[in-house]
Amino acid sequence: MQLVSIPMPMTHGTACGWRHHRCRCESCHRALLAEAKVAWAARRLRAGAEPASRVPVGRVRAHLAALEAAGWSRRKVAAAAQVAPATLTRVAALSTKRVSRIVATAVLGVEP
């Protein structure tokens, strides 16, 4: 008796479609990227890292402005919060809508 391989039907919008069926459509690619993000986050959690969810930047931006009004430089705030100065530049930019919860907690923890 010979085994016959029956091809599985291809479903678009799945990571399996990208990997195994070699479909290169946009929806399969999006699904592959979404699956990779989840896998990366799970690896980080298993390693003991904090989840890096994103929160609105409004309170952080207002706190940074208050610190700067009190005479703190961004470099000094960055050192106190243990983040990169470029991160604070991104927080201050009006185009930034959300920031990592870890960065928000660090910056909001800096007292003037």
Contact map, one row per residue, 1 for C-alpha under 8 A:
1110000000000000000000000000000000000000000000000000000000000000000000000000000000000000000000000000000000000000
1111000000000000000000000000000000000000000000000000000000000000000000000000000000000000000000000000000000000000
1111100000000000000000000000000000000000000000000000000000000000000000000000000000000000000000000000000000000000
0111110000000000000000000000000000000000000000000000000000000000000000000000000000000000000000000000000000000000
0011111000000000000000000000000000000000000000000000000000000000000000000000000000000000000000000000000000000000
0001111100000000000000000000000000000000000000000000000000000000000000000000000000000000000000000000000000000000
0000111110000000000000000000000000000000000000000000000000000000000000000000000000000000000000000000000000000000
0000011111000000000000000000000000000000000000000000000000000000000000000000000000000000000000000000000000000000
0000001111100000000000000000000000000000000000000000000000000000000000000000000000000000000000000000000000000000
0000000111110000100010000000000000000000000000000000000000000000000000000000000000000000000000000000000000000000
0000000011111100100000000000000000000000000000000000000000000000000000000000000000000000000000000000000000000000
0000000001111100100000101011000000000000000000000000000000000000000000000000000000000000000000000000000000000000
0000000000111110100000000111111000000000000000000000000000000000000000000000000000000000000000000000000000000000
0000000000111111110000000011101100000000000000000000000000000000000000000000000000000000000000000000000000000000
0000000000001111111000000001101100100000000000000000000000000000000000000000000000000000000000000000000000000000
0000000000000111111110000001000100000000000000000000000000000000000000000000000000000000000000000000000000000000
0000000001111111111111100001000000000000000000000000000000000000000000000000000000000000000000000000000000000000
0000000000000111111111111001100100000000000000000000000000000000000000000000000000000000000000000000000000000000
0000000000000011111111100000000000000000000000000000000000000000000000000000000000000000000000000000000000000000
0000000000000001111111000000000000000000000000000000000000000000000000000000000000000000000000000000000000000000
0000000001000001111111100000000000000000000000000000000000000000000000000000000000000000000000000000000000000000
0000000000000000111111110000000000000000000000000000000000000000000000000000000000000000000000000000000000000000
0000000000010000111011111001000000000000000000000000000000000000000000000000000000000000000000000000000000000000
0000000000000000010001111101100000000000000000000000000000000000000000000000000000000000000000000000000000000000
0000000000010000010000111111100000000000000000000000000000000000000000000000000000000000000000000000000000000000
0000000000001000000000011111110000000000000000000000000000000000000000000000000000000000000000000000000000000000
0000000000011100000000001111111000000000000000000000000000000000000000000000000000000000000000000000000000000000
0000000000011111110000111111111100000000000000000000000000000000000000000000000000000000000000000000000000000000
0000000000001110010000011111111110000000000000000000000000000000000000000000000000000000000000000000000000000000
0000000000001000000000000111111111000000000000000000000000000000000000000000000000000000000000000000000000000000
0000000000001110000000000011111111100000000000000000000000000000000000000000000000000000000000000000000000000000
0000000000000111010000000001111111110000000000000000000000000000000000000000000000000000000000000000000000000000
0000000000000000000000000000111111111000000000000000000000000000000000000000000000000000000000000000000000000000
0000000000000000000000000000011111111100000000000000000000000000000000000000000000000000000000000000000000000000
0000000000000010000000000000001111111110000000000000000000000000000000000000000000000000000000000000000000000000
0000000000000000000000000000000111111111000000000000000000000000000000000000000000000000000000000000000000000000
0000000000000000000000000000000011111111100000000000000000000000000000000000000000000000000000000000000000000000
0000000000000000000000000000000001111111110000000000000000000000000000000000000000000000000000000000000000000000
0000000000000000000000000000000000111111111000000000000000000000000000000000000000000000000000000000000000000000
0000000000000000000000000000000000011111111100000000000000000000000000000000000000000000000000000000000000000000
0000000000000000000000000000000000001111111110000010000000000000000000000000000000000000000000000000000000000000
0000000000000000000000000000000000000111111111000000000000000000000000000000000000000000000000000000000000000000
0000000000000000000000000000000000000011111111100000000000000000000000000000000000000000000000000000000000000000
0000000000000000000000000000000000000001111111111110000000000000000000000000000000000000000000000000000000000000
0000000000000000000000000000000000000000111111111110000000000000000000000000000000000000000000000000000000000000
0000000000000000000000000000000000000000011111111000000000000000000000000000000000000000000000000000000000000000
0000000000000000000000000000000000000000001111111000000000000000000000000000000000000000000000000000000000000000
0000000000000000000000000000000000000000000111111100000000000000000000000000000000000000000000000000000000000000
0000000000000000000000000000000000000000000111111110000000000000000000000000000000000000000000000000000000000000
0000000000000000000000000000000000000000000110011111000000000000000000000000000000000000000000000000010000000000
0000000000000000000000000000000000000000100110001111100000000000000000000000000000000000000000000000000000000000
0000000000000000000000000000000000000000000000000111110000000000000000000000000000000000000000000001110000000000
0000000000000000000000000000000000000000000000000011111000000000000000000000000000000000000000000001110000000000
0000000000000000000000000000000000000000000000000001111100000000000000000000000000000000000000000111100000000000
0000000000000000000000000000000000000000000000000000111110000000000000000000000000000000000000000111100100000000
0000000000000000000000000000000000000000000000000000011111100000000000000000000000000000000000001110000000000000
0000000000000000000000000000000000000000000000000000001111111000000000000000000000000000001000011110000100000000
0000000000000000000000000000000000000000000000000000000111111100000000000000000000000000000000001000000000000000
0000000000000000000000000000000000000000000000000000000111111110000000000000000000000000000000000000000000000000
0000000000000000000000000000000000000000000000000000000011111111000000000000000000000000001000000000000100110000
0000000000000000000000000000000000000000000000000000000011111111100000000000000000000000001100000000000000000000
0000000000000000000000000000000000000000000000000000000001111111110000000000000000000000000000000000000000000000
0000000000000000000000000000000000000000000000000000000000111111111000000000000000000000000000000000000000110000
0000000000000000000000000000000000000000000000000000000000011111111100000000000000000000000100000000000000100000
0000000000000000000000000000000000000000000000000000000000001111111110000000000000000000000000000000000000000000
0000000000000000000000000000000000000000000000000000000000000111111111000000000000000000000000000000000000000000
0000000000000000000000000000000000000000000000000000000000000011111111111000100000000000000000000000000000000011
0000000000000000000000000000000000000000000000000000000000000001111111111100000000000000000000000000000000000000
0000000000000000000000000000000000000000000000000000000000000000111111110000000000000000000000000000000000000000
0000000000000000000000000000000000000000000000000000000000000000011111110000000000000000000000000000000000000001
0000000000000000000000000000000000000000000000000000000000000000001111111000000000000000000000000000000000000000
0000000000000000000000000000000000000000000000000000000000000000001111111101100000000000000000000000000000000001
0000000000000000000000000000000000000000000000000000000000000000001100111111100000000000000000000000000000000000
0000000000000000000000000000000000000000000000000000000000000000000100011111110000001001000000000000000000000000
0000000000000000000000000000000000000000000000000000000000000000000000001111111000001000000000000000000000000000
0000000000000000000000000000000000000000000000000000000000000000000000011111111100000000000000000000000000000000
0000000000000000000000000000000000000000000000000000000000000000001000011111111110000000000000000000000000100100
0000000000000000000000000000000000000000000000000000000000000000000000000111111111111001000000000000000000100000
0000000000000000000000000000000000000000000000000000000000000000000000000011111111111000000000000000000000000000
0000000000000000000000000000000000000000000000000000000000000000000000000001111111000000000000000000000000000100
0000000000000000000000000000000000000000000000000000000000000000000000000000111111100000000000000000000001101100
0000000000000000000000000000000000000000000000000000000000000000000000000000011111110000000000000000000001000000
0000000000000000000000000000000000000000000000000000000000000000000000000000011011111011000000000000001001000000
0000000000000000000000000000000000000000000000000000000000000000000000000000011001111111000000000000000000000000
0000000000000000000000000000000000000000000000000000000000000000000000000110011000111111100000000000000000000000
0000000000000000000000000000000000000000000000000000000000000000000000000000000000011111110000000000000000000000
0000000000000000000000000000000000000000000000000000000000000000000000000000000000111111111000000000000000000000
0000000000000000000000000000000000000000000000000000000000000000000000000100010000111111111100000000000000000000
0000000000000000000000000000000000000000000000000000000000000000000000000000000000001111111110000000000000000000
0000000000000000000000000000000000000000000000000000000000000000000000000000000000000111111110010000000000000000
0000000000000000000000000000000000000000000000000000000010011000000000000000000000000011111111010010000000000000
0000000000000000000000000000000000000000000000000000000000001001000000000000000000000001111111010000000000000000
0000000000000000000000000000000000000000000000000000000000000000000000000000000000000000111111110000000000000000
0000000000000000000000000000000000000000000000000000000000000000000000000000000000000000001111111000000000000000
0000000000000000000000000000000000000000000000000000000000000000000000000000000000000000000011111000000000000000
0000000000000000000000000000000000000000000000000000000010000000000000000000000000000000011111111110000000000000
0000000000000000000000000000000000000000000000000000000111000000000000000000000000000000000001111110000000000000
0000000000000000000000000000000000000000000000000000011110000000000000000000000000000000000000011111000000000000
0000000000000000000000000000000000000000000000000000011110000000000000000000000000000000001000011111101100000000
0000000000000000000000000000000000000000000000000001111000000000000000000000000000000000000000000111111100000000
0000000000000000000000000000000000000000000000000001111000000000000000000000000000000000000000000011111110000000
0000000000000000000000000000000000000000000000000101100000000000000000000000000000000000000000000001111111000000
0000000000000000000000000000000000000000000000000000000000000000000000000000000000100000000000000011111111100000
0000000000000000000000000000000000000000000000000000001010010000000000000000000000000000000000000011111111110000
0000000000000000000000000000000000000000000000000000000000000000000000000000000000000000000000000000111111111000
0000000000000000000000000000000000000000000000000000000000000000000000000000000011100000000000000000011111111100
0000000000000000000000000000000000000000000000000000000000010011000000000000110010000000000000000000001111111100
0000000000000000000000000000000000000000000000000000000000010010000000000000000000000000000000000000000111111110
0000000000000000000000000000000000000000000000000000000000000000000000000000000010000000000000000000000011111110
0000000000000000000000000000000000000000000000000000000000000000000000000000100110000000000000000000000001111111
0000000000000000000000000000000000000000000000000000000000000000001000000000000000000000000000000000000000011111
0000000000000000000000000000000000000000000000000000000000000000001001010000000000000000000000000000000000000111
